[in-house]
Amino acid sequence: MKEILYRLFEHQYLNKNEAKTILMNMAEGKYNESQIAAFITVYFMRSISVEELLGFREALLEMRVKVDELSVYNPIDIVGTGGDNKNTFNISTTACFVVAGAGYKVAKHGNYGATSVSGASNVMEEQGVKFSKDIDLLKRSMEATNIAYLHAPFFNLALKTVAPVRRALAVRTFFNMLGPIVNPLIPRRQLLGVYDLKMARLYHYIYQQSDCDFTVVHSLDGYDEISLTSKFKVINKNEETIFSPEDLGFPVNKGDDLNGGTTVAQAAEIFRNVIENKATDAQTNTVLANAAFAIRIFEPNFSIADCLAIAKESIQSGKAKRTLEKFVEINS
C-alpha cells in the first residue's frame, strides 16, 4: 500500500487490474483503517478515472453475495450516489415504494448514510425493518410487495470493511460513486442519480456497454436526483434531454423544501408522510418526478405525463402505503 500511496500522491493513476486488486485486498483485511483512509483521501484531490472505477466495480461485483434468484422478476433499482451535500430526505427510497405500489418490481440496494443524516438503510431500520440476505425471505417480499431490500454490507464484505472509515470521514468518497453500480443483483433496469455531469458521463459510458435499460438523472444545480429545484438532465441509451420542473407541470422547489432534517427520525417521518399522502407538495412532487422516470423505464412508450399519473395514483389510492406496511410486516 505504501508504494501505491506514493504513486497516487504523485498524481499517477491506477490501471483497472491494480484498482481491482487493491479493493479485494481491502475486503480481505490486508490494510488497516489508516491506510484505507489515506487511499480514499487521494480521491478528494483528483477525479477518479474510468479504469479505476471499472476496476473497483469489478472487484465488488466479483466478491458479492449473489442473489441471482431475483433476476426472474427483472426489477429496477432507484438509487443516487449521495455526496451532493444537500441533506435531502430519502427521495430515491421513497420513490421505490411508490413504484412498487404501482405494481412494478424493485430491488433496492442501499446503505447507511455516510455523508448525510439518513441513508436508505437508516430510514428502513426506523420503520422496523430487519435486514436479511435470506433469499427465500427476499423472494417472499418481492412476491407480496413488489420490493426487496438489499442492505449493502450484507452483500459485500468490502463495503462492510470500509464502513467505519467512511463514517469517520463523513465526506464524499469514490464509494459514493460505486454504490449505485454494484447492486449484487446487477439489475437490468436502473434509475441512477448523480451529483455532477462528469459522473453522469462516466455512468453513461459504463452502462452504454451493457444490456441494462438505464436512465441517469442529474439536477443542474447539483442534486443527485430530480430535485425540481432547477432544470435537470436525463440520459439514457437513446438520448440526452434537459427538462424543467414546469415541463412536468410542477412549480420550482426551494432547496429548504427538501431538507431531510437533523435526525434519522425526522427523515423517516418525511418518508412516511409522502407514502401516506400527508407530505408537502414539494416533497411529494419530487418523489413523483423520480418515480415517473423510473416507471418510464418499464413503459418506454408512455409519456412522462402518463408515468406521473401512475405514480400519483400509487400514493393517492393508498397502494404505496399498503405496500410499505406489508413490506415492514414481512421484513421485521
C-alpha positions, -999 to 999 in steps of 0.1 A, spaced: 0 0 0 29 24 8 42 22 -28 6 27 -42 1 57 -20 33 73 -32 23 68 -68 -12 83 -61 3 113 -42 24 120 -74 -9 122 -94 -4 88 -111 -34 67 -120 -41 30 -114 -49 6 -142 -80 -15 -140 -63 -46 -125 -45 -26 -99 -77 -9 -88 -94 -43 -86 -66 -59 -66 -65 -31 -41 -102 -32 -33 -101 -70 -30 -71 -67 -6 -91 -41 14 -120 -65 17 -97 -92 29 -84 -70 57 -48 -66 43 -49 -28 51 -55 -10 83 -80 18 87 -53 45 85 -41 31 51 -77 29 38 -84 64 49 -52 76 32 -61 58 0 -97 72 0 -84 107 6 -65 107 -27 -98 109 -45 -107 142 -27 -78 157 -46 -83 144 -80 -110 127 -101 -114 90 -105 -105 76 -139 -128 53 -159 -102 25 -155 -101 29 -117 -139 30 -114 -143 -1 -136 -116 -19 -115 -132 -11 -82 -166 -21 -96 -153 -54 -110 -138 -62 -76 -171 -55 -57 -192 -75 -81 -168 -104 -81 -169 -105 -43 -207 -100 -40 -232 -124 -24 -252 -134 -54 -290 -131 -55 -295 -144 -90 -328 -159 -80 -343 -124 -80 -334 -119 -117 -366 -136 -128 -385 -106 -116 -364 -82 -138 -367 -54 -112 -355 -19 -111 -332 -2 -87 -337 36 -80 -306 50 -64 -284 81 -61 -248 85 -54 -253 107 -23 -225 131 -16 -242 162 -30 -241 179 4 -278 188 1 -291 168 30 -323 159 12 -348 134 26 -347 99 12 -361 107 -22 -349 76 -41 -360 52 -13 -395 68 -12 -398 66 -49 -390 29 -47 -421 23 -27 -443 44 -49 -431 24 -79 -437 -9 -61 -471 3 -51 -479 9 -87 -472 -27 -94 -436 -27 -107 -408 -49 -92 -380 -31 -73 -347 -45 -59 -334 -16 -38 -297 -16 -29 -289 7 0 -267 15 29 -264 37 60 -258 74 54 -221 82 52 -224 118 40 -259 126 51 -281 122 82 -301 93 68 -292 67 42 -317 42 28 -308 17 55 -313 42 83 -348 50 71 -356 13 67 -345 5 102 -366 34 115 -396 16 101 -387 -15 120 -371 -34 91 -346 -61 99 -320 -67 71 -315 -101 57 -297 -120 29 -321 -149 31 -331 -155 -5 -364 -171 4 -374 -140 25 -363 -117 -3 -384 -136 -28 -414 -136 -5 -410 -99 -1 -408 -94 -38 -438 -116 -44 -460 -100 -18 -450 -63 -20 -431 -60 -54 -399 -48 -35 -369 -65 -19 -343 -45 1 -306 -54 -2 -286 -39 27 -252 -33 10 -229 -46 38 -247 -79 39 -239 -85 3 -204 -73 0 -176 -77 25 -156 -47 11 -185 -23 18 -187 -36 54 -149 -33 59 -147 4 48 -179 15 65 -162 27 97 -137 48 77 -165 63 56 -185 72 86 -154 88 103 -145 108 72 -182 119 67 -174 133 32 -180 121 -3 -157 93 -15 -154 71 -45 -176 46 -27 -205 71 -33 -198 66 -70 -197 28 -66 -228 23 -45 -253 27 -74 -234 5 -98 -227 -25 -75 -262 -38 -67 -255 -76 -62 -284 -85 -84 -268 -65 -113 -304 -54 -123 -312 -48 -159 -332 -18 -151 -318 12 -132 -326 49 -125 -293 64 -113 -289 98 -98 -256 116 -99 -242 147 -83 -224 162 -113 -222 160 -151 -188 143 -152 -202 114 -131 -232 113 -154 -208 108 -184 -189 80 -165 -221 62 -157 -234 66 -193 -201 51 -206 -203 21 -182 -240 14 -189 -238 20 -226 -217 -11 -229 -243 -32 -210 -277 -46 -218 -292 -25 -190 -323 -3 -195 -309 27 -177 -316 63 -171 -291 87 -155 -305 119 -139 -288 150 -126 -302 183 -114 -281 210 -129 -278 228 -95 -260 199 -81 -286 174 -67 -281 137 -73 -317 132 -81 -346 151 -98 -350 178 -72 -373 201 -91 -351 230 -78 -337 236 -113 -336 222 -148 -324 186 -148 -306 163 -173 -319 129 -183 -296 105 -201 -305 71 -215 -292 48 -243 -310 68 -269 -308 105 -260 -299 132 -236 -327 157 -226 -330 187 -204 -363 191 -185 -375 219 -163 -400 214 -134 -426 232 -154 -423 206 -182 -437 181 -157 -464 205 -145 -446 213 -112 -435 246 -97 -398 251 -89 -389 239 -54 -366 257 -30 -337 237 -15 -352 240 20 -383 223 8 -364 190 5 -343 191 37 -342 158 55 -338 172 90 -311 167 115 -320 132 127 -329 98 112 -363 101 129 -371 134 111 -360 120 77 -381 88 83 -411 109 92 -409 127 58 -405 94 40 -436 81 58 -456 113 52 -450 111 14 -461 74 13 -492 82 34 -501 113 12 -495 137 41 -463 155 29 -459 189 15 -464 194 -23 -427 200 -28 -418 167 -11 -445 147 -29 -438 163 -63 -401 155 -61 -408 118 -53 -434 116 -81 -409 130 -106 -383 104 -98 -409 76 -97 -422 87 -130 -388 84 -148 -383 50 -132 -418 38 -144 -409 50 -179 -380 25 -180 -407 -2 -177 -430 17 -200 -409 33 -227 -439 40 -249 -457 60 -222 -453 98 -219 -439 113 -188 -474 126 -180 -487 90 -182 -460 78 -158 -466 107 -134 -503 98 -133 -494 61 -124 -471 73 -97 -497 98 -83 -523 71 -82 -500 48 -62 -499 74 -35 -534 88 -36 -551 54 -38 -531 41 -7 -513 14 -27 -479 28 -17 -489 29 19 -502 -7 19 -470 -18 1 -449 -3 28 -470 -18 56 -468 -53 41 -431 -49 34 -424 -40 71 -446 -69 82 -426 -94 61 -392 -79 68 -393 -73 105 
